Amino acid sequence: MTLYAGFARFLHRPARWPLLLFCAAMTVPALAYWRYVVDSIPMRVVVSTGFTAAICIAIAILVARNRNMGRARYPYVATIGVTVMFATCQAARGIYFTTLSHVSDALTFDATVNVVLLCVGAAIMPVLLMCGMMMVHDALLFNARDAVNRDFLTGALSREGFASVARALLTAADRSRSSLACLIVDLDHFKSINDTFGHGGGDKVLREFVELVRSTLRAGDALGRMGGEEFVILMPDIALDHARSLAERLRNAAMRHAVVTDNGTCTYSLSGGLAIRLPGETMSQLTMRADRALYQAKVAGRNMLCVDDANPG
């Protein structure tokens, strides 16, 4: 029961203690009956192995339904595999004992089948504990990698994290011969925001801006913070007109976005530079053209979107 509760807590699911305790409470009278009313070792084995098999199957179902798709598969697959194996062995041991009669002591049976199944049953607790440790270890590694790859203030990808995602998107674009758009945005006059609303207010603007971007862009788009108030967005498999439309939607949403800070309500605008990847172009070349378009937007007066002239179409 405690193993199931531990796995449930790790997977952020309810432990269902009332149900677990109810099942345990129902098992005790059955064991008492087959000991003091009808003394039957085989039936006591059937009850205990049935209870253990049910717990193992419950753990397998719990892990299978709640596996985090963004993490390594092996701890979850291993846990599901061993729990199913243990449940099968426990059920087999129970079935085996139903074929026996006139048993006075289960430990007197030295049949190979009984010994093997008994050893497997004894391994359930330590093996499942090891599986749980593997899942925890994988989660710790994932959180450590995520901490490196995420900007601590806004939750956007850090430079390192964005570079890794960018390489993957570039490889995918080459493989499928699809387009890749790069949008670099800069919050206008951010220094004055910090001066007026304090650095705490400026930080809140950045955090809420990232949430605004995530709600505006598509699920497969990547957002990274390059430093200060500058962000870069990669949009795979998208036409230039669609990318421009999304960028304009973001710019208009930013103008309407009011951030409530301790020093008042802050409104802001952004400038953006958009570029569509050319055949054979590296990520550095693509971001350079998007940055050049951003510079044009700033020179032209800010609060606008400029598209690099070299874009196809």
C-alpha positions, 0 to 999 in steps of 0.5 A: 500500500505504501509503495502505491501511495509513494508512486502516486505522490511522485506522479502528483496523483491522489494516493487513495488511502481510503480505498487502500485501507479498505482493501487491506481491511477486507484482506485481514478477515479473509486471512483470519477466516482461513486460519481460525475457522477453516485452517487452510494454508493454500487459501491464505496464500491465495488471499495474500498473493491476490492482494499483492498482485492487485497492488502491483497491477494498480502501480503499473496502471498508475505509472502507465497513465501518468508517465511524463512524456518529456522525460526518459522512458526507461524508468517508467517502462521498467517499473511497468514491466516489473510490476506486471511480472510480479503480479503474474508471479503472485497470481501464479503462486496463488493458483499453484497453491490451489492445486495443493491439499492437506498442507500443514506448513507452506515452508515445507514445500521445496518444489522448484516452482514454489521456491522460485515464486516465493523468491520472486515475491520476496523481491517485490519490495526492494525491486520496486523501491529501486524502480522508484529511485530510478524515476526520482533520479530521472526527475532530478536530472530533468529538473537540473537540465531544465534549470540550465536551459530556462531563464530563471526570471521569465521561464523562457529558454536561456541562451544555452537552452535556445541554442539546443532547441534551435539546432533541433529545429534546424535539423528538422527543417533540413530533413523535411525541407520545410520553412523556419521563421525567426522573430526577434523582439525588443521591448521598447524603452525598457530602461524607462520602465525600470526607472519609472516602476522599479526593477521589480516592476520591470521584472514583472513586465518581462514575466507577464510578457513571456506568458503573453507570447506563449498564449499568442504563438503556436505550441511548437514555437520556441521562445528564448531570452537573449538578454535584458528585454530582447527575446527570440522566437523560432516558428517552424514550418510556417509561411512568411505571411502567417509568420508576419500575422503572428508577429503583428498579433503579438505586437498588438497584444503587447500594446494592449497589455497592462501590467499592474506593479507596486508602483502603478500600471505599466503599458509598453510596446515592442519592436520586431524583426522577422526573417524566413530562413533561406536554403542552406542558411545557418542559424547564425545567418538567420538570426543576423538577418532578423536582428537587422530587421529589428534594427530597422524597426527601431530606427523607423520609430519603434513599436513596429515590425520589419521584415528582412528584405532577403526573405523569399516571396 
